[in-house]
Amino acid sequence: MASKHEQAWRAAIEDPESFWAEAAEGIDWESRWDAVLDGNATAGYRWFQGATLNTCFNAVDRHVDGGRAEQRALVYDSPITGQQRTFTYAELKDEVAKTAGMLRNLGVDTGDRVIIYMPMVPEAVFAMLACARIGAIHSVVFGGFAAKELATRIDDAQPKVVLTASCGIEPGRIVEYKPLLEAASELASFQYDACVVLQRQQHRCELNDARDRDWATLLQEAEPADCVPVAATDPLYILYTSGTTGKPKGVVRDNGGHAVAMHWSLGNVYGMQPGETFWAASDIGWVVGHSYIVYAPLICGCTTILFEGKPVGTPDPGAFWRVIDEHRVDVLFTAPTALRAIKREDPAAEYVGKHDISTLRTLFLAGERADPPSIEWAEKSLGVPVIDHWWQTETGWAIASNCLGIEQLPVKRGSPARAVPGFDVRCLDDGGNEVEPGQPGALCVRLPMPPGCLATLWHDEAGYRSAYMEQFPGYYSTSDAGFVDQDGYVWVMSRTDDIINTAGHRLSTGAMEEVLATHPDVAECAVIGVADATKGQVPVGFAVLSAGATRSHADVCEDIVGMVRETIGPVAAYKKTAIVARLPKTRSGKILRSTMRRIADGVDYDVPATIDDPAILDETRVALEAVGLGKKTEQD
């Protein structure tokens, strides 16, 4: 007899309309749909065509009306500032409605875009929900991005209003947001109407632009705004992710399919029930923060944690366990990077024993591949199942996971388990043919994608099709490579493009190469992602200097680090550049990045038959060893 997971997966694949119509009963609709699934692979799929709803109503108001008014909705915990604030569902509704009224007074209407460039503070969550309340489209930009990155998003989204704060706060330093925003505004071609600044007590900034407004003042003047029904197929938000050319891709998420996917996934993937406490230790600037700090827990009537801190150093490697203890967290979701950082600082897990984590029943990991030793350490230290699962900004929720709300499958460390119901994962060769179990290939999802996945790219339908749909007709290309084993378990091994995962952040090495290429002494360059014990992957650059360059190698490398930090931001974690006489290439001129990566990681490699000069690989190894890479470890 088929397992419960197998039964659910087959039901979603064989009759998606019936499966997702049943799931949609968990959402409050203003009007019902004409069709559950409309369209085809050529014209594009749309879920719940003809239906109307309001996402904010589903996340907030219906719980106030339904008896959860006094339940904790949002808990803000900031060890960096020493502040904690708790909002019931009734209090959250008041805050969100007033923030929506503030946006209304600034002329924001249904369909307008609002950029949210803010730290992890409650007002950022209010802002996201306020946009959803009035049918505006929010685009949250991670506060660690540099001015140029912010400027590209301003030009692409063309917001009516930008919401920001006077500063973000990192351990030991203040990050002033206003100068970054002002620099971005100078770089951007598009000019927004108003900038609303939340003044934080740790640093107050000058409001010196004619567009600048004070958040507190505007909020006092605002009247609460009601929820506005929108079409299920209307955009809820735009979230930018790295593109292979360095140009960010604006992933568009719709309202209806997203609400259904969030409600279904929190219960069925994570095993959560209304009234329980869920903590996604991420940032609202990333997709995890959108899906599982803000929308899914609130849509499901749970309590969600907003944490402004770090896994270590705020103040110690017991920070996560303190939060679980104090706020009685049932399920924690974080990145393997955070787990590795805690393990590095507290290998004996002594800090775990200092806190009561008896409420915790599961730890979920995602963001990059979870290494088996870290999973084993966490299982032993925490005494709970540790579930690795795989998903992307584009999908908005898990493609493959051990779905604890359906049935707990046996764990295979290193695999995110089987495809989640709704995702038909296939492993294909270059010709688009499905390979045998265990054989490597491109991991793809047979269309249609389930609700909640990207509908398109903002103002770039052609880019959407070329990036995801054209390489393998009838499939969504994940750009991840791996295999599916004989038990149907998915194994994600590497990227098929130049996107790397640094501490859970998807970054484009192509964008970094563009920065290196602007250095006056650099004639040619390449950037690859290499394995890192803490961050998963970090970028490493190769630079061929121009003839006649007189500056020292050390000075050039220092320049490059500063340039990447200025252009991409500190989030890139760019620190190492190898100065080389030439780059290894094929005879046709293609740089052998895969081979370079294997040399840098200290693993065996075959000399490609197409290489122009095999001797160059020895030069590459010597250059990498000079920056501390390329030597095999005992484990290798």
C-alpha positions as CSV (number, residue, x, y, z in Angstrom):
1,M,0.0,0.0,0.0
2,A,1.3,3.5,-0.9
3,S,2.5,5.7,1.9
4,K,0.5,8.8,3.0
5,H,3.1,11.0,1.3
6,E,2.9,9.0,-1.9
7,Q,-0.9,9.2,-1.9
8,A,-0.9,12.9,-1.4
9,W,1.8,13.5,-4.0
10,R,0.0,11.4,-6.6
11,A,-3.3,13.2,-5.8
12,A,-1.7,16.6,-6.5
13,I,0.0,15.4,-9.7
14,E,-2.8,13.4,-11.2
15,D,-5.7,15.8,-10.3
16,P,-4.2,19.2,-9.4
17,E,-7.5,21.0,-9.8
18,S,-9.3,18.9,-7.1
19,F,-6.3,18.8,-4.8
20,W,-5.7,22.5,-4.7
21,A,-9.5,23.3,-4.7
22,E,-9.7,21.4,-1.4
23,A,-6.6,23.2,-0.1
24,A,-8.1,26.5,-1.0
25,E,-10.9,25.9,1.5
26,G,-8.4,27.1,4.1
27,I,-8.5,30.6,2.7
28,D,-11.3,33.2,3.0
29,W,-12.3,34.4,-0.5
30,E,-14.2,37.5,-1.4
31,S,-15.5,35.7,-4.5
32,R,-14.8,32.2,-5.8
33,W,-12.8,31.3,-8.9
34,D,-14.0,30.6,-12.4
35,A,-11.3,27.9,-12.8
36,V,-8.8,26.4,-10.3
37,L,-6.1,26.1,-13.0
38,D,-6.3,28.1,-16.2
39,G,-3.9,28.2,-19.1
40,N,-1.2,26.0,-20.5
41,A,2.6,25.7,-20.7
42,T,2.7,28.0,-23.8
43,A,0.4,30.7,-22.6
44,G,1.3,30.4,-18.9
45,Y,-0.6,28.9,-16.0
46,R,-2.7,30.9,-13.5
47,W,-4.3,29.6,-10.3
48,F,-7.8,30.5,-9.1
49,Q,-8.6,32.7,-12.1
50,G,-11.5,35.0,-11.5
51,A,-11.4,34.8,-7.7
52,T,-10.9,37.8,-5.4
53,L,-9.5,38.0,-1.9
54,N,-7.3,40.0,0.4
55,T,-4.1,38.5,1.7
56,C,-3.9,40.9,4.7
57,F,-7.4,39.9,5.7
58,N,-6.4,36.3,5.7
59,A,-3.3,37.0,7.7
60,V,-4.8,39.3,10.3
61,D,-8.4,40.3,10.3
62,R,-10.0,36.9,10.1
63,H,-8.2,35.8,13.2
64,V,-9.4,38.8,15.1
65,D,-12.9,38.1,14.0
66,G,-12.5,34.4,14.6
67,G,-11.5,34.4,18.3
68,R,-7.7,34.9,18.2
69,A,-7.7,38.6,18.9
70,E,-5.7,38.3,22.1
71,Q,-3.4,35.5,20.9
72,R,0.2,36.5,20.3
73,A,0.7,37.2,16.6
74,L,4.1,38.8,16.3
75,V,7.0,38.6,18.8
76,Y,9.9,41.0,18.2
77,D,13.1,40.0,19.9
78,S,16.3,42.1,19.4
79,P,19.3,41.1,21.5
80,I,21.2,43.8,19.6
81,T,19.1,46.6,21.1
82,G,17.9,44.7,24.2
83,Q,14.2,45.3,23.2
84,Q,11.3,42.9,23.0
85,R,7.8,43.7,21.8
86,T,4.8,41.4,21.5
87,F,1.7,42.2,19.4
88,T,-1.6,40.3,19.6
89,Y,-3.6,39.8,16.5
90,A,-5.9,42.7,17.6
91,E,-2.8,45.0,18.1
92,L,-1.3,43.8,14.8
93,K,-4.5,44.7,13.0
94,D,-4.5,48.2,14.4
95,E,-0.8,48.8,13.5
96,V,-1.2,47.5,10.0
97,A,-4.5,49.4,9.3
98,K,-2.8,52.6,10.4
99,T,0.3,52.0,8.3
100,A,-2.0,51.3,5.3
101,G,-3.7,54.6,6.0
102,M,-0.4,56.3,6.0
103,L,0.4,54.9,2.6
104,R,-3.1,56.0,1.4
105,N,-2.3,59.5,2.5
106,L,0.8,59.4,0.4
107,G,-1.2,58.5,-2.7
108,V,-0.4,54.8,-2.8
109,D,-3.2,52.9,-4.5
110,T,-3.9,49.4,-5.7
111,G,-1.2,48.2,-8.1
112,D,1.3,50.9,-7.0
113,R,4.7,49.6,-5.9
114,V,6.3,50.4,-2.5
115,I,10.0,49.6,-1.8
116,I,10.7,48.6,1.8
117,Y,14.4,49.1,2.7
118,M,14.3,48.3,6.4
119,P,16.0,46.3,9.2
120,M,14.3,43.6,11.2
121,V,11.8,45.7,13.1
122,P,8.1,45.3,13.5
123,E,7.3,48.3,11.3
124,A,8.8,46.4,8.4
125,V,6.2,43.6,8.9
126,F,3.4,46.2,9.3
127,A,4.5,47.8,6.0
128,M,4.4,44.5,4.1
129,L,0.9,43.7,5.4
130,A,-0.2,47.3,4.9
131,C,0.7,47.1,1.2
132,A,-1.3,43.8,0.9
133,R,-4.2,45.4,2.7
134,I,-4.7,48.1,0.1
135,G,-3.6,46.1,-2.9
136,A,-0.2,47.8,-3.4
137,I,2.8,45.7,-4.4
138,H,5.7,45.6,-2.0
139,S,9.3,45.0,-2.9
140,V,11.5,44.4,0.1
141,V,15.2,45.1,-0.4
142,F,17.6,43.6,2.1
143,G,19.2,46.4,4.1
144,G,22.7,45.1,3.5
145,F,22.7,45.8,-0.2
146,A,24.8,48.6,-1.5
147,A,23.4,51.7,-3.3
148,K,23.9,50.4,-6.8
149,E,21.9,47.3,-6.0
150,L,19.1,49.4,-4.5
151,A,19.2,51.7,-7.5
152,T,18.6,48.9,-10.0
153,R,15.6,47.8,-8.0
154,I,14.2,51.4,-7.8
155,D,14.5,51.6,-11.6
156,D,12.9,48.3,-12.2
157,A,10.0,48.4,-9.7
158,Q,9.4,52.2,-10.1
159,P,7.9,52.7,-6.6
160,K,5.6,55.5,-5.6
161,V,7.0,55.5,-2.1
162,V,10.1,54.1,-0.4
163,L,9.9,53.1,3.3
164,T,13.2,53.0,5.2
165,A,14.7,53.5,8.7
166,S,17.4,55.7,10.0
167,C,19.7,52.7,10.5
168,G,20.2,49.0,10.8
169,I,22.2,47.6,13.7
170,E,24.9,45.0,13.5
171,P,26.9,43.7,16.4
172,G,29.3,46.6,17.3
173,R,28.2,48.9,14.6
174,I,25.5,51.1,13.2
175,V,24.6,50.9,9.5
176,E,23.1,54.2,8.3
177,Y,20.5,53.5,5.7
178,K,19.7,57.1,4.6
179,P,23.1,57.8,2.9
180,L,22.8,54.5,1.0
181,L,19.3,55.4,-0.1
182,E,20.4,58.9,-1.1
183,A,23.2,57.5,-3.2
184,A,20.9,55.0,-4.8
185,S,18.5,57.8,-5.7
186,E,21.2,59.7,-7.4
187,L,22.2,56.6,-9.4
188,A,18.6,55.7,-10.3
189,S,16.8,57.1,-13.3
190,F,13.4,56.8,-11.8
191,Q,12.3,59.2,-9.1
192,Y,9.8,58.2,-6.4
193,D,7.3,60.6,-4.8
194,A,8.2,60.2,-1.1
195,C,10.6,58.6,1.3
196,V,9.2,57.7,4.8
197,V,11.9,57.3,7.5
198,L,11.4,55.4,10.7
199,Q,13.7,57.1,13.2
200,R,15.4,54.6,15.5
201,Q,16.7,55.7,18.9
202,Q,20.2,54.2,18.2
203,H,20.7,56.7,15.4
204,R,18.6,59.5,14.1
205,C,19.1,60.8,10.6
206,E,18.5,64.2,8.9
207,L,15.5,64.6,6.7
208,N,17.0,66.9,4.2
209,D,15.3,65.9,0.9
210,A,12.0,67.5,-0.2
211,R,10.5,64.0,-0.4
212,D,11.5,63.0,3.1
213,R,8.8,62.3,5.6
214,D,8.9,61.2,9.3
215,W,7.2,57.9,9.9
216,A,5.8,58.7,13.4
217,T,4.4,62.0,12.3
218,L,2.6,60.5,9.3
219,L,1.3,57.6,11.3
220,Q,-0.3,60.0,13.8
221,E,-2.1,61.8,11.0
222,A,-3.4,58.6,9.3
223,E,-6.8,57.0,9.6
224,P,-7.0,53.1,9.6
225,A,-7.6,51.7,6.1
226,D,-9.8,48.8,5.3
227,C,-8.9,45.7,3.3
228,V,-9.3,46.0,-0.5
229,P,-10.2,42.8,-2.5
230,V,-7.9,42.1,-5.4
231,A,-7.8,39.4,-8.1
232,A,-6.2,36.2,-7.1
233,T,-3.9,36.6,-10.1
234,D,-2.8,40.2,-9.1
235,P,0.7,40.6,-7.8
236,L,1.2,40.6,-4.1
237,Y,5.0,41.4,-4.2
238,I,8.1,41.6,-6.2
239,L,11.2,40.0,-4.8
240,Y,14.5,40.4,-6.6
241,T,16.9,37.6,-7.0
242,S,20.3,37.4,-8.7
243,G,20.4,36.9,-12.4
244,T,23.2,35.2,-14.3
245,T,24.0,38.5,-16.2
246,G,24.1,40.5,-12.9
247,K,20.8,42.1,-13.6
248,P,18.4,41.2,-10.8
249,K,15.2,39.3,-11.7
250,G,12.0,40.5,-10.1
251,V,10.1,37.4,-9.1
252,V,6.4,38.2,-9.0
253,R,4.2,36.3,-6.5
254,D,0.4,36.4,-6.9
255,N,-2.2,36.8,-4.1
256,G,-4.4,33.7,-4.5
257,G,-2.0,30.9,-5.2
258,H,0.4,32.3,-2.7
259,A,-2.1,32.4,0.2
260,V,-3.2,28.8,-0.6
261,A,0.4,27.5,-0.7
262,M,1.4,29.3,2.5
263,H,-1.6,27.9,4.4
264,W,-1.2,24.4,3.0
265,S,2.6,24.2,3.4
266,L,2.8,25.4,7.0
267,G,0.5,22.6,8.1
268,N,1.6,19.9,5.8
269,V,5.3,20.5,5.4
270,Y,6.2,21.9,8.8
271,G,3.4,20.2,10.8
272,M,2.2,23.4,12.4
273,Q,-1.2,24.0,14.0
274,P,-3.0,27.3,14.7
275,G,-1.9,28.8,18.0
276,E,1.6,27.3,17.9
277,T,4.8,29.3,17.6
278,F,6.9,29.2,14.4
279,W,10.3,30.8,14.1
280,A,12.0,31.3,10.8
281,A,15.5,32.7,11.7
282,S,16.0,34.6,8.5
283,D,15.5,38.1,7.2
284,I,12.4,39.7,5.7
285,G,14.6,40.7,2.7
286,W,14.8,37.1,1.6
287,V,12.1,34.7,0.4
288,V,12.2,32.8,3.7
289,G,11.3,35.9,5.5
290,H,8.4,36.7,3.2
291,S,7.0,33.2,3.3
292,Y,7.7,32.0,6.8
293,I,8.3,35.0,9.0
294,V,5.3,37.0,7.7
295,Y,2.8,35.3,5.5
296,A,2.5,31.6,6.3
297,P,2.5,31.7,10.1
298,L,0.0,34.6,10.2
299,I,-2.3,33.1,7.5
300,C,-2.4,29.9,9.6
301,G,-3.2,31.7,12.9
302,C,0.2,30.9,14.5
303,T,2.6,33.1,16.5
304,T,5.7,34.2,14.5
305,I,9.1,35.4,15.8
306,L,10.9,38.4,14.3
307,F,14.5,38.2,15.5
308,E,17.0,41.0,15.1
309,G,20.2,39.2,16.0
310,K,22.8,36.6,15.0
311,P,23.2,32.9,15.8
312,V,26.5,33.8,17.6
313,G,27.8,36.9,19.2
314,T,24.4,38.4,20.3
315,P,25.7,37.7,22.9
316,D,26.8,34.0,22.6
317,P,26.1,30.8,20.7
318,G,23.1,30.2,22.9
319,A,21.1,33.0,21.3
320,F,18.8,30.6,19.4
321,W,18.2,28.4,22.4
322,R,17.3,31.4,24.5
323,V,14.7,32.5,22.0
324,I,13.2,29.1,21.9
325,D,13.1,29.0,25.7
326,E,11.6,32.4,26.3
327,H,9.0,32.4,23.5
328,R,8.2,28.7,23.6
329,V,9.0,28.0,20.0
330,D,7.6,24.7,18.5
331,V,9.4,24.7,15.1
332,L,12.6,26.4,14.1
333,F,13.6,27.0,10.5
334,T,17.1,28.4,9.8
335,A,20.0,28.0,7.4
336,P,22.8,25.5,7.6
337,T,25.2,28.4,7.8
338,A,23.7,29.5,11.1
339,L,24.0,25.9,12.4
340,R,27.6,25.6,11.4
341,A,28.4,29.0,13.1
342,I,26.9,27.8,16.3
343,K,28.7,24.4,16.1
344,R,32.0,26.1,15.5
345,E,31.6,28.3,18.6
346,D,30.0,25.6,20.8
347,P,31.1,22.2,19.5
348,A,30.0,20.4,22.7
349,A,26.6,22.1,22.7
350,E,27.1,23.4,26.2
351,Y,24.8,26.4,25.6
352,V,21.9,24.1,24.7
353,G,21.9,22.8,28.2
354,K,21.6,26.3,29.6
355,H,18.1,26.7,28.2
356,D,14.8,24.9,28.3
357,I,14.1,23.9,24.7
358,S,11.5,21.3,25.5
359,T,8.9,22.9,23.3
360,L,11.0,22.5,20.2
361,R,10.0,19.4,18.2
362,T,11.6,20.0,14.8
363,L,14.5,21.9,13.2
364,F,14.2,22.7,9.5
365,L,17.2,23.7,7.4
366,A,17.3,25.3,3.9
367,G,19.3,27.9,2.0
368,E,22.1,25.7,0.8
369,R,22.9,22.0,1.0
370,A,23.0,20.9,4.7
371,D,26.2,18.9,5.3
372,P,25.6,15.5,7.1
373,P,28.0,16.2,9.9
374,S,26.1,19.4,10.9
375,I,22.8,17.5,10.7
376,E,24.2,14.8,12.9
377,W,25.5,17.3,15.5
378,A,22.1,19.1,15.6
379,E,20.2,15.8,16.0
380,K,22.4,14.7,18.9
381,S,22.5,18.2,20.6
382,L,18.9,19.1,20.3
383,G,17.2,15.7,20.4
384,V,14.7,16.5,17.7
385,P,14.4,15.6,14.0
386,V,16.5,17.8,11.7
387,I,14.9,18.2,8.3
388,D,16.8,19.4,5.3
389,H,14.5,20.8,2.5
390,W,15.0,22.4,-0.9
391,W,13.4,25.4,-2.4
392,Q,14.1,28.6,-4.2
393,T,13.1,32.3,-4.3
394,E,11.2,31.5,-7.5
395,T,9.1,28.7,-5.9
396,G,8.4,30.5,-2.7
397,W,8.1,27.2,-0.7
398,A,9.6,23.8,-0.6
399,I,10.2,21.7,-3.8
400,A,11.4,18.7,-1.8
401,S,11.0,18.0,1.9
402,N,10.1,15.5,4.5
403,C,6.5,16.6,5.0
404,L,5.9,16.2,8.7
405,G,2.3,17.2,8.6
406,I,1.6,14.3,6.2
407,E,4.0,11.5,7.2
408,Q,7.6,11.5,8.5
409,L,9.8,9.6,6.0
410,P,13.1,8.0,6.8
411,V,15.9,10.6,6.8
412,K,18.8,10.3,4.3
413,R,21.4,12.9,5.4
414,G,22.4,15.0,2.5
415,S,19.0,14.7,0.7
416,P,15.9,17.0,1.2
417,A,13.8,13.8,0.8
418,R,11.1,13.5,-1.7
419,A,9.2,16.0,-3.9
420,V,6.5,17.8,-2.0
421,P,3.0,17.3,-3.3
422,G,2.4,19.6,-6.3
423,F,6.1,19.4,-7.5
424,D,6.8,16.7,-10.1
425,V,10.6,16.7,-10.0
426,R,12.5,15.0,-12.8
427,C,16.2,14.6,-13.6
428,L,17.0,15.4,-17.2
429,D,19.9,15.1,-19.5
430,D,21.0,17.9,-21.9
431,G,18.5,16.6,-24.4
432,G,15.6,16.9,-22.0
433,N,15.3,13.1,-21.5
434,E,14.7,11.7,-18.1
435,V,17.8,9.8,-16.8
436,E,17.8,6.6,-14.8
437,P,17.6,6.8,-10.9
438,G,20.9,7.7,-9.4
439,Q,22.3,9.2,-12.6
440,P,23.2,12.9,-12.5
441,G,21.4,15.6,-14.5
442,A,19.5,18.8,-14.4
443,L,16.8,18.9,-11.8
444,C,13.5,20.2,-13.3
445,V,9.8,20.4,-12.4
446,R,7.3,19.2,-14.9
447,L,4.6,21.8,-15.5
448,P,2.3,23.0,-14.2
449,M,4.0,24.4,-11.1
450,P,1.8,24.3,-8.0
451,P,0.2,27.5,-6.5
452,G,2.6,30.0,-4.9
453,C,5.4,29.7,-7.4
454,L,6.5,32.7,-9.5
455,A,3.9,33.9,-12.0
456,T,6.5,35.8,-14.1
457,L,9.3,38.3,-13.8
458,W,8.3,41.9,-13.3
459,H,8.0,43.5,-16.7
460,D,10.1,40.8,-18.2
461,E,8.0,37.9,-19.6
462,A,10.6,37.1,-22.2
463,G,13.3,36.9,-19.5
464,Y,11.0,34.6,-17.4
465,R,10.6,32.2,-20.3
466,S,14.2,32.2,-21.3
467,A,15.5,31.8,-17.7
468,Y,13.1,29.0,-16.6
469,M,11.0,27.5,-19.4
470,E,12.8,27.3,-22.7
471,Q,15.8,25.0,-22.0
472,F,13.5,22.1,-21.2
473,P,10.1,22.6,-22.9
474,G,7.3,21.5,-20.6
475,Y,9.5,21.9,-17.5
476,Y,10.6,24.6,-15.1
477,S,14.4,24.6,-14.9
478,T,15.7,25.0,-11.4
479,S,19.3,25.6,-12.5
480,D,20.2,23.0,-9.9
481,A,22.0,19.8,-10.7
482,G,21.8,16.5,-8.9
483,F,19.9,13.2,-9.1
484,V,16.9,11.3,-8.0
485,D,17.6,7.9,-6.3
486,Q,15.6,4.7,-6.6
487,D,13.4,5.7,-3.6
488,G,12.4,9.0,-5.2
489,Y,14.7,11.0,-2.9
490,V,16.1,14.1,-4.5
491,W,19.8,15.0,-4.1
492,V,20.8,18.6,-5.0
493,M,24.5,18.7,-5.6
494,S,25.4,22.0,-7.4
495,R,24.2,24.9,-9.5
496,T,24.1,24.7,-13.2
497,D,24.7,28.4,-13.7
498,D,26.9,31.0,-12.0
499,I,24.7,31.6,-9.0
500,I,26.3,30.7,-5.7
501,N,24.8,30.4,-2.2
502,T,26.7,32.4,0.4
503,A,25.2,32.0,3.9
504,G,21.9,31.3,2.2
505,H,22.1,34.4,0.0
506,R,21.9,33.8,-3.8
507,L,24.6,35.9,-5.4
508,S,25.8,36.1,-9.0
509,T,29.4,35.6,-9.7
510,G,28.8,37.2,-13.1
511,A,27.8,40.4,-11.3
512,M,31.1,40.3,-9.3
513,E,33.1,39.7,-12.5
514,E,31.6,42.9,-13.9
515,V,33.0,44.7,-10.8
516,L,36.5,43.2,-11.1
517,A,36.6,44.0,-14.8
518,T,36.2,47.8,-14.0
519,H,39.5,47.9,-12.1
520,P,42.0,49.8,-14.3
521,D,44.8,47.2,-13.8
522,V,42.6,44.1,-14.5
523,A,42.7,42.9,-18.1
524,E,40.7,39.7,-17.6
525,C,38.9,38.1,-14.6
526,A,36.7,35.3,-13.4
527,V,34.8,34.6,-10.1
528,I,33.9,31.2,-8.8
529,G,32.2,29.9,-5.7
530,V,34.3,27.7,-3.5
531,A,33.2,25.5,-0.6
532,D,33.3,27.2,2.9
533,A,32.8,25.4,6.2
534,T,30.6,28.1,7.6
535,K,28.9,30.0,4.7
536,G,28.5,27.1,2.3
537,Q,30.1,28.9,-0.5
538,V,32.2,32.1,-0.8
539,P,33.4,33.9,-4.0
540,V,37.0,33.8,-5.1
541,G,38.3,36.0,-7.9
542,F,41.0,35.4,-10.5
543,A,42.5,38.5,-12.0
544,V,44.9,38.8,-15.0
545,L,46.7,42.1,-14.8
546,S,47.2,44.4,-17.7
547,A,50.6,44.7,-19.2
548,G,52.5,47.6,-17.6
549,A,50.5,47.5,-14.4
550,T,52.8,48.8,-11.7
551,R,50.8,48.6,-8.5
552,S,51.5,45.7,-6.2
553,H,49.4,42.6,-6.2
554,A,48.4,43.2,-2.6
555,D,47.1,46.7,-3.5
556,V,45.1,45.5,-6.4
557,C,43.5,42.7,-4.3
558,E,42.7,45.3,-1.6
559,D,41.1,47.5,-4.2
560,I,39.0,44.7,-5.6
561,V,37.6,43.7,-2.2
562,G,36.6,47.3,-1.6
563,M,35.0,47.6,-5.0
564,V,32.9,44.4,-4.6
565,R,31.9,45.5,-1.1
566,E,30.8,48.9,-2.4
567,T,29.0,47.6,-5.4
568,I,27.4,44.3,-4.3
569,G,27.6,44.8,-0.5
570,P,29.2,43.1,2.4
571,V,26.7,40.2,2.0
572,A,28.9,39.0,-0.9
573,A,31.6,38.0,1.6
574,Y,34.2,38.6,-1.1
575,K,37.7,38.5,0.4
576,K,40.2,36.6,-1.8
577,T,41.6,37.3,-5.2
578,A,44.2,35.1,-7.0
579,I,46.5,37.1,-9.3
580,V,47.2,34.8,-12.3
581,A,49.1,35.2,-15.6
582,R,46.3,33.6,-17.5
583,L,42.9,31.9,-17.1
584,P,42.4,28.2,-18.0
585,K,40.2,28.0,-21.1
586,T,38.9,25.7,-23.8
587,R,40.2,26.2,-27.3
588,S,37.0,28.1,-28.1
589,G,37.8,30.6,-25.3
590,K,35.4,29.3,-22.6
591,I,36.8,29.7,-19.1
592,L,36.9,26.4,-17.2
593,R,35.1,27.5,-14.1
594,S,34.1,24.0,-13.0
595,T,37.7,22.8,-13.1
596,M,38.9,25.9,-11.3
597,R,36.3,25.3,-8.6
598,R,37.5,21.7,-8.1
599,I,41.1,22.8,-7.8
600,A,40.1,25.5,-5.3
601,D,38.0,22.9,-3.2
602,G,41.0,20.6,-3.2
603,V,39.2,17.7,-4.9
604,D,40.3,15.5,-7.8
605,Y,39.6,16.7,-11.3
606,D,40.1,15.5,-14.8
607,V,42.0,17.6,-17.3
608,P,39.3,18.6,-19.8
609,A,39.9,17.3,-23.3
610,T,39.1,20.7,-24.8
611,I,41.6,22.7,-22.7
612,D,43.9,25.0,-24.6
613,D,47.0,24.3,-22.5
614,P,47.0,21.7,-19.7
615,A,50.0,23.4,-18.0
616,I,47.9,26.3,-17.0
617,L,46.1,24.2,-14.4
618,D,49.3,23.9,-12.4
619,E,49.6,27.7,-12.5
620,T,46.0,27.9,-11.3
621,R,46.7,25.6,-8.4
622,V,49.8,27.5,-7.3
623,A,47.9,30.8,-7.4
624,L,45.1,29.3,-5.3
625,E,47.5,27.9,-2.8
626,A,48.9,31.4,-2.4
627,V,45.5,32.6,-1.1
628,G,45.0,29.5,1.1
629,L,43.0,27.3,-1.2
630,G,43.5,24.2,-3.3
631,K,45.2,21.9,-0.9
632,K,43.5,18.6,-0.2
633,T,42.3,18.0,3.4
634,E,42.6,14.7,5.2
635,Q,38.9,14.2,4.7
636,D,39.3,14.5,1.0
